[in-house]
Amino acid sequence: HLLRKYGIDLAEYERLLSAQNGLCAICLAPESEQYNGVFHVDHCHETGRVRGLLCRGCNHLLWAIKDDVCSLRRAIEYLNSDTLI
């Protein structure tokens, strides 16, 4: 599956996992706490380039914002604001 879908083998997955100290690249959750005990392989949908390993929630976050950095910045600003509606 890894080779077919992402162009990496299990050894490359393990290298990425080691480089990330066994943690999600965004929220730092450990792989052992993930569904089926493995991370999602995050990749750029335009280039296919693998970026790293993410937990399900962080992978879905990037999918939901369509990898748009501006949307993510606005979300950060929103979370940092203390304005109540």
N, CA, C and O atoms as a printed pandas DataFrame, in Angstrom:
     atom_number atom_name residue_name chain_id  residue_number  x_coord  y_coord  z_coord
0              1         N          HIS        A               1    0.829   -1.197    0.000
1              2        CA          HIS        A               1    0.000    0.000    0.000
2              3         C          HIS        A               1    0.873    1.260    0.000
3              4         O          HIS        A               1    0.636    2.182   -0.780
4              5         N          LEU        A               2    1.879    1.296    0.875
5              6        CA          LEU        A               2    2.753    2.471    0.959
6              7         C          LEU        A               2    3.469    2.725   -0.359
7              8         O          LEU        A               2    3.551    3.862   -0.825
8              9         N          LEU        A               3    3.979    1.669   -0.947
9             10        CA          LEU        A               3    4.720    1.815   -2.198
10            11         C          LEU        A               3    3.804    2.219   -3.344
11            12         O          LEU        A               3    4.142    3.090   -4.146
12            13         N          ARG        A               4    2.649    1.583   -3.412
13            14        CA          ARG        A               4    1.713    1.875   -4.495
14            15         C          ARG        A               4    1.146    3.284   -4.395
15            16         O          ARG        A               4    1.087    4.004   -5.391
16            17         N          LYS        A               5    0.730    3.678   -3.196
17            18        CA          LYS        A               5    0.038    4.959   -3.043
18            19         C          LYS        A               5    0.985    6.151   -2.863
19            20         O          LYS        A               5    0.718    7.239   -3.373
20            21         N          TYR        A               6    2.089    5.945   -2.140
21            22        CA          TYR        A               6    2.955    7.076   -1.790
22            23         C          TYR        A               6    4.380    6.979   -2.338
23            24         O          TYR        A               6    5.152    7.933   -2.238
24            25         N          GLY        A               7    4.723    5.839   -2.911
25            26        CA          GLY        A               7    6.064    5.663   -3.451
26            27         C          GLY        A               7    7.139    5.450   -2.401
27            28         O          GLY        A               7    8.322    5.655   -2.669
28            29         N          ILE        A               8    6.729    5.035   -1.194
29            30        CA          ILE        A               8    7.709    4.741   -0.140
30            31         C          ILE        A               8    7.492    3.309    0.335
31            32         O          ILE        A               8    6.387    2.772    0.252
32            33         N          ASP        A               9    8.556    2.707    0.828
33            34        CA          ASP        A               9    8.433    1.361    1.382
34            35         C          ASP        A               9    8.396    1.444    2.911
35            36         O          ASP        A               9    8.456    2.528    3.490
36            37         N          LEU        A              10    8.296    0.294    3.537
37            38        CA          LEU        A              10    8.202    0.260    4.997
38            39         C          LEU        A              10    9.454    0.834    5.655
39            40         O          LEU        A              10    9.366    1.465    6.709
40            41         N          ALA        A              11   10.608    0.621    5.046
41            42        CA          ALA        A              11   11.854    1.175    5.597
42            43         C          ALA        A              11   11.813    2.705    5.604
43            44         O          ALA        A              11   12.269    3.330    6.561
44            45         N          GLU        A              12   11.271    3.310    4.545
45            46        CA          GLU        A              12   11.154    4.773    4.491
46            47         C          GLU        A              12   10.149    5.269    5.519
47            48         O          GLU        A              12   10.369    6.302    6.151
48            49         N          TYR        A              13    9.036    4.537    5.695
49            50        CA          TYR        A              13    8.059    4.891    6.735
50            51         C          TYR        A              13    8.755    4.888    8.092
51            52         O          TYR        A              13    8.598    5.823    8.877
52            53         N          GLU        A              14    9.518    3.844    8.365
53            54        CA          GLU        A              14   10.237    3.738    9.646
54            55         C          GLU        A              14   11.257    4.857    9.804
55            56         O          GLU        A              14   11.455    5.355   10.913
56            57         N          ARG        A              15   11.918    5.269    8.701
57            58        CA          ARG        A              15   12.871    6.376    8.763
58            59         C          ARG        A              15   12.160    7.677    9.131
59            60         O          ARG        A              15   12.640    8.447    9.963
60            61         N          LEU        A              16   10.996    7.911    8.492
61            62        CA          LEU        A              16   10.199    9.103    8.818
62            63         C          LEU        A              16    9.757    9.063   10.274
63            64         O          LEU        A              16    9.836   10.066   10.984
64            65         N          LEU        A              17    9.294    7.903   10.710
65            66        CA          LEU        A              17    8.836    7.743   12.090
66            67         C          LEU        A              17    9.964    8.038   13.077
67            68         O          LEU        A              17    9.752    8.715   14.083
68            69         N          SER        A              18   11.149    7.535   12.790
69            70        CA          SER        A              18   12.307    7.785   13.651
70            71         C          SER        A              18   12.678    9.269   13.652
71            72         O          SER        A              18   12.980    9.831   14.704
72            73         N          ALA        A              19   12.655    9.903   12.479
73            74        CA          ALA        A              19   12.986   11.327   12.377
74            75         C          ALA        A              19   12.003   12.181   13.167
75            76         O          ALA        A              19   12.360   13.257   13.648
76            77         N          GLN        A              20   10.753   11.701   13.304
77            78        CA          GLN        A              20    9.715   12.418   14.061
78            79         C          GLN        A              20    9.627   11.921   15.500
79            80         O          GLN        A              20    8.685   12.256   16.218
80            81         N          ASN        A              21   10.601   11.125   15.922
81            82        CA          ASN        A              21   10.630   10.571   17.282
82            83         C          ASN        A              21    9.365    9.800   17.629
83            84         O          ASN        A              21    8.955    9.766   18.789
84            85         N          GLY        A              22    8.740    9.177   16.621
85            86        CA          GLY        A              22    7.549    8.369   16.854
86            87         C          GLY        A              22    6.295    9.179   17.122
87            88         O          GLY        A              22    5.301    8.650   17.620
88            89         N          LEU        A              23    6.340   10.475   16.788
89            90        CA          LEU        A              23    5.229   11.378   17.098
90            91         C          LEU        A              23    4.645   12.002   15.840
91            92         O          LEU        A              23    5.332   12.135   14.827
92            93         N          CYS        A              24    3.371   12.384   15.908
93            94        CA          CYS        A              24    2.727   13.123   14.825
94            95         C          CYS        A              24    3.517   14.408   14.591
95            96         O          CYS        A              24    3.917   15.078   15.543
96            97         N          ALA        A              25    3.740   14.748   13.336
97            98        CA          ALA        A              25    4.528   15.933   12.994
98            99         C          ALA        A              25    3.869   17.235   13.434
99           100         O          ALA        A              25    4.545   18.260   13.531
100          101         N          ILE        A              26    2.566   17.217   13.702
101          102        CA          ILE        A              26    1.868   18.446   14.092
102          103         C          ILE        A              26    1.530   18.470   15.579
103          104         O          ILE        A              26    1.974   19.369   16.294
104          105         N          CYS        A              27    0.762   17.510   16.053
105          106        CA          CYS        A              27    0.274   17.572   17.445
106          107         C          CYS        A              27    1.125   16.787   18.435
107          108         O          CYS        A              27    0.894   16.857   19.642
108          109         N          LEU        A              28    2.099   16.047   17.939
109          110        CA          LEU        A              28    3.042   15.275   18.756
110          111         C          LEU        A              28    2.416   14.078   19.476
111          112         O          LEU        A              28    2.975   13.591   20.459
112          113         N          ALA        A              29    1.277   13.604   19.004
113          114        CA          ALA        A              29    0.676   12.396   19.571
114          115         C          ALA        A              29    1.524   11.194   19.147
115          116         O          ALA        A              29    2.040   11.172   18.030
116          117         N          PRO        A              30    1.676   10.192   20.027
117          118        CA          PRO        A              30    2.477    9.021   19.679
118          119         C          PRO        A              30    1.748    8.074   18.723
119          120         O          PRO        A              30    0.520    7.984   18.719
120          121         N          GLU        A              31    2.538    7.378   17.923
121          122        CA          GLU        A              31    1.966    6.433   16.959
122          123         C          GLU        A              31    1.150    5.342   17.660
123          124         O          GLU        A              31    0.137    4.884   17.131
124          125         N          SER        A              32    1.590    4.932   18.842
125          126        CA          SER        A              32    0.912    3.850   19.555
126          127         C          SER        A              32   -0.535    4.175   19.906
127          128         O          SER        A              32   -1.328    3.264   20.142
128          129         N          GLU        A              33   -0.892    5.451   19.945
129          130        CA          GLU        A              33   -2.262    5.858   20.277
130          131         C          GLU        A              33   -3.152    6.007   19.050
131          132         O          GLU        A              33   -4.316    6.386   19.178
132          133         N          GLN        A              34   -2.622    5.714   17.858
133          134        CA          GLN        A              34   -3.367    5.926   16.628
134          135         C          GLN        A              34   -4.252    4.732   16.293
135          136         O          GLN        A              34   -4.013    3.614   16.752
136          137         N          TYR        A              35   -5.269    4.987   15.490
137          138        CA          TYR        A              35   -6.141    3.942   14.993
138          139         C          TYR        A              35   -5.283    2.919   14.251
139          140         O          TYR        A              35   -4.507    3.287   13.369
140          141         N          ASN        A              36   -5.412    1.670   14.589
141          142        CA          ASN        A              36   -4.602    0.576   14.033
142          143         C          ASN        A              36   -3.117    0.733   14.339
143          144         O          ASN        A              36   -2.294    0.015   13.771
144          145         N          GLY        A              37   -2.760    1.659   15.226
145          146        CA          GLY        A              37   -1.372    1.820   15.660
146          147         C          GLY        A              37   -0.418    2.380   14.622
147          148         O          GLY        A              37    0.796    2.223   14.751
148          149         N          VAL        A              38   -0.949    3.033   13.592
149          150        CA          VAL        A              38   -0.073    3.620   12.570
150          151         C          VAL        A              38   -0.544    5.023   12.203
151          152         O          VAL        A              38   -1.713    5.370   12.371
152          153         N          PHE        A              39    0.390    5.814   11.702
153          154        CA          PHE        A              39    0.086    7.163   11.245
154          155         C          PHE        A              39   -0.386    7.164    9.795
155          156         O          PHE        A              39   -0.220    6.184    9.068
156          157         N          HIS        A              40   -0.969    8.270    9.400
157          158        CA          HIS        A              40   -1.281    8.521    7.992
158          159         C          HIS        A              40   -0.031    9.112    7.350
159          160         O          HIS        A              40    0.691    9.888    7.977
160          161         N          VAL        A              41    0.217    8.744    6.112
161          162        CA          VAL        A              41    1.320    9.340    5.362
162          163         C          VAL        A              41    0.775   10.618    4.719
163          164         O          VAL        A              41   -0.108   10.563    3.864
164          165         N          ASP        A              42    1.303   11.754    5.134
165          166        CA          ASP        A              42    0.854   13.033    4.581
166          167         C          ASP        A              42    1.655   13.338    3.330
167          168         O          ASP        A              42    2.874   13.171    3.296
168          169         N          HIS        A              43    0.944   13.791    2.298
169          170        CA          HIS        A              43    1.609   14.121    1.037
170          171         C          HIS        A              43    0.927   15.313    0.389
171          172         O          HIS        A              43   -0.241   15.602    0.645
172          173         N          CYS        A              44    1.680   15.988   -0.448
173          174        CA          CYS        A              44    1.148   17.102   -1.227
174          175         C          CYS        A              44    0.303   16.521   -2.351
175          176         O          CYS        A              44    0.785   15.694   -3.125
176          177         N          HIS        A              45   -0.947   16.945   -2.449
177          178        CA          HIS        A              45   -1.830   16.409   -3.480
178          179         C          HIS        A              45   -1.481   16.922   -4.873
179          180         O          HIS        A              45   -1.886   16.326   -5.870
180          181         N          GLU        A              46   -0.738   18.013   -4.950
181          182        CA          GLU        A              46   -0.336   18.541   -6.260
182          183         C          GLU        A              46    0.899   17.829   -6.796
183          184         O          GLU        A              46    0.950   17.472   -7.973
184          185         N          THR        A              47    1.894   17.622   -5.934
185          186        CA          THR        A              47    3.163   17.036   -6.392
186          187         C          THR        A              47    3.296   15.556   -6.060
187          188         O          THR        A              47    4.078   14.846   -6.694
188          189         N          GLY        A              48    2.532   15.080   -5.061
189          190        CA          GLY        A              48    2.655   13.699   -4.608
190          191         C          GLY        A              48    3.790   13.503   -3.618
191          192         O          GLY        A              48    3.981   12.400   -3.105
192          193         N          ARG        A              49    4.544   14.558   -3.344
193          194        CA          ARG        A              49    5.690   14.471   -2.427
194          195         C          ARG        A              49    5.233   14.205   -0.996
195          196         O          ARG        A              49    4.348   14.887   -0.477
196          197         N          VAL        A              50    5.851   13.199   -0.364
197          198        CA          VAL        A              50    5.543   12.873    1.027
198          199         C          VAL        A              50    6.156   13.934    1.923
199          200         O          VAL        A              50    7.329   14.282    1.788
200          201         N          ARG        A              51    5.323   14.455    2.864
201          202        CA          ARG        A              51    5.790   15.506    3.776
202          203         C          ARG        A              51    6.126   14.956    5.148
203          204         O          ARG        A              51    7.024   15.466    5.818
204          205         N          GLY        A              52    5.412   13.918    5.575
205          206        CA          GLY        A              52    5.665   13.369    6.905
206          207         C          GLY        A              52    4.534   12.457    7.334
207          208         O          GLY        A              52    3.696   12.057    6.526
208          209         N          LEU        A              53    4.523   12.135    8.618
209          210        CA          LEU        A              53    3.520   11.246    9.189
210          211         C          LEU        A              53    2.653   12.026   10.163
211          212         O          LEU        A              53    3.154   12.776   11.000
212          213         N          LEU        A              54    1.340   11.835   10.038
213          214        CA          LEU        A              54    0.383   12.571   10.859
214          215         C          LEU        A              54   -0.634   11.634   11.490
215          216         O          LEU        A              54   -0.929   10.564   10.958
216          217         N          CYS        A              55   -1.164   12.052   12.628
217          218        CA          CYS        A              55   -2.293   11.343   13.212
218          219         C          CYS        A              55   -3.522   11.598   12.331
219          220         O          CYS        A              55   -3.506   12.473   11.466
220          221         N          ARG        A              56   -4.553   10.844   12.557
221          222        CA          ARG        A              56   -5.768   10.968   11.752
222          223         C          ARG        A              56   -6.354   12.380   11.827
223          224         O          ARG        A              56   -6.746   12.949   10.808
224          225         N          GLY        A              57   -6.411   12.938   13.031
225          226        CA          GLY        A              57   -6.995   14.264   13.211
226          227         C          GLY        A              57   -6.227   15.346   12.471
227          228         O          GLY        A              57   -6.829   16.193   11.811
228          229         N          CYS        A              58   -4.911   15.329   12.574
229          230        CA          CYS        A              58   -4.103   16.347   11.889
230          231         C          CYS        A              58   -4.154   16.151   10.380
231          232         O          CYS        A              58   -4.171   17.129    9.632
232          233         N          ASN        A              59   -4.179   14.912    9.928
233          234        CA          ASN        A              59   -4.300   14.655    8.498
234          235         C          ASN        A              59   -5.636   15.187    7.976
235          236         O          ASN        A              59   -5.688   15.782    6.900
236          237         N          HIS        A              60   -6.703   14.979    8.723
237          238        CA          HIS        A              60   -8.020   15.474    8.327
238          239         C          HIS        A              60   -8.079   17.002    8.388
239          240         O          HIS        A              60   -8.759   17.631    7.578
240          241         N          LEU        A              61   -7.374   17.589    9.337
241          242        CA          LEU        A              61   -7.307   19.048    9.423
242          243         C          LEU        A              61   -6.741   19.630    8.131
243          244         O          LEU        A              61   -7.312   20.558    7.558
244          245         N          LEU        A              62   -5.618   19.080    7.677
245          246        CA          LEU        A              62   -5.019   19.589    6.445
246          247         C          LEU        A              62   -5.925   19.348    5.247
247          248         O          LEU        A              62   -5.993   20.179    4.342
248          249         N          TRP        A              63   -6.618   18.219    5.235
249          250        CA          TRP        A              63   -7.570   17.942    4.160
250          251         C          TRP        A              63   -8.710   18.961    4.188
251          252         O          TRP        A              63   -9.119   19.471    3.145
252          253         N          ALA        A              64   -9.221   19.254    5.386
253          254        CA          ALA        A              64  -10.363   20.161    5.518
254          255         C          ALA        A              64  -10.037   21.572    5.040
255          256         O          ALA        A              64  -10.899   22.251    4.481
256          257         N          ILE        A              65   -8.803   22.018    5.255
257          258        CA          ILE        A              65   -8.434   23.363    4.803
258          259         C          ILE        A              65   -7.796   23.335    3.413
259          260         O          ILE        A              65   -7.332   24.356    2.905
260          261         N          LYS        A              66   -7.784   22.147    2.813
261          262        CA          LYS        A              66   -7.234   21.958    1.456
262          263         C          LYS        A              66   -5.790   22.437    1.354
263          264         O          LYS        A              66   -5.388   23.024    0.350
264          265         N          ASP        A              67   -5.011   22.178    2.413
265          266        CA          ASP        A              67   -3.591   22.544    2.474
266          267         C          ASP        A              67   -3.351   24.035    2.258
267          268         O          ASP        A              67   -2.270   24.429    1.820
268          269         N          ASP        A              68   -4.346   24.865    2.560
269          270        CA          ASP        A              68   -4.244   26.304    2.330
270          271         C          ASP        A              68   -3.641   26.996    3.552
271          272         O          ASP        A              68   -4.260   27.059    4.615
272          273         N          VAL        A              69   -2.437   27.509    3.384
273          274        CA          VAL        A              69   -1.710   28.161    4.478
274          275         C          VAL        A              69   -2.469   29.381    5.002
275          276         O          VAL        A              69   -2.483   29.624    6.209
276          277         N          CYS        A              70   -3.096   30.146    4.116
277          278        CA          CYS        A              70   -3.848   31.332    4.539
278          279         C          CYS        A              70   -5.013   30.942    5.448
279          280         O          CYS        A              70   -5.271   31.617    6.445
280          281         N          SER        A              71   -5.705   29.881    5.119
281          282        CA          SER        A              71   -6.801   29.415    5.970
282          283         C          SER        A              71   -6.283   28.989    7.336
283          284         O          SER        A              71   -6.915   29.258    8.358
284          285         N          LEU        A              72   -5.137   28.327    7.350
285          286        CA          LEU        A              72   -4.560   27.899    8.613
286          287         C          LEU        A              72   -4.141   29.095    9.458
287          288         O          LEU        A              72   -4.327   29.094   10.675
288          289         N          ARG        A              73   -3.577   30.116    8.819
289          290        CA          ARG        A              73   -3.205   31.340    9.556
290          291         C          ARG        A              73   -4.450   32.012   10.149
291          292         O          ARG        A              73   -4.428   32.474   11.289
292          293         N          ARG        A              74   -5.535   32.062    9.365
293          294        CA          ARG        A              74   -6.775   32.652    9.881
294          295         C          ARG        A              74   -7.316   31.839   11.056
295          296         O          ARG        A              74   -7.842   32.406   12.013
296          297         N          ALA        A              75   -7.190   30.526   10.987
297          298        CA          ALA        A              75   -7.637   29.670   12.094
298          299         C          ALA        A              75   -6.808   29.947   13.347
299          300         O          ALA        A              75   -7.347   29.986   14.453
300          301         N          ILE        A              76   -5.510   30.139   13.177
301          302        CA          ILE        A              76   -4.640   30.458   14.311
302          303         C          ILE        A              76   -5.022   31.811   14.905
303          304         O          ILE        A              76   -5.112   31.958   16.124
304          305         N          GLU        A              77   -5.243   32.788   14.046
305          306        CA          GLU        A              77   -5.668   34.109   14.525
306          307         C          GLU        A              77   -6.997   34.006   15.277
307          308         O          GLU        A              77   -7.178   34.638   16.318
308          309         N          TYR        A              78   -7.908   33.218   14.753
309          310        CA          TYR        A              78   -9.211   33.018   15.396
310          311         C          TYR        A              78   -9.032   32.412   16.780
311          312         O          TYR        A              78   -9.639   32.871   17.747
312          313         N          LEU        A              79   -8.201   31.383   16.875
313          314        CA          LEU        A              79   -7.989   30.729   18.163
314          315         C          LEU        A              79   -7.274   31.646   19.159
315          316         O          LEU        A              79   -7.491   31.541   20.366
316          317         N          ASN        A              80   -6.432   32.535   18.661
317          318        CA          ASN        A              80   -5.703   33.454   19.532
318          319         C          ASN        A              80   -6.516   34.677   19.937
319          320         O          ASN        A              80   -6.138   35.395   20.862
320          321         N          SER        A              81   -7.624   34.917   19.255
321          322        CA          SER        A              81   -8.421   36.110   19.571
322          323         C          SER        A              81   -9.245   35.842   20.828
323          324         O          SER        A              81   -9.617   34.707   21.126
324          325         N          ASP        A              82   -9.511   36.908   21.540
325          326        CA          ASP        A              82  -10.348   36.763   22.736
326          327         C          ASP        A              82  -11.689   37.454   22.556
327          328         O          ASP        A              82  -12.399   37.741   23.520
328          329         N          THR        A              83  -12.018   37.714   21.289
329          330        CA          THR        A              83  -13.284   38.350   20.973
330          331         C          THR        A              83  -14.417   37.342   21.090
331          332         O          THR        A              83  -14.348   36.247   20.532
332          333         N          LEU        A              84  -15.437   37.714   21.807
333          334        CA          LEU        A              84  -16.622   36.862   21.924
334          335         C          LEU        A              84  -17.749   37.469   21.124
335          336         O          LEU        A              84  -17.947   38.684   21.127
336          337         N          ILE        A              85  -18.469   36.636   20.456
337          338        CA          ILE        A              85  -19.612   37.116   19.662
338          339         C          ILE        A              85  -20.841   37.096   20.540
339          340         O          ILE        A              85  -21.927   37.459   20.089
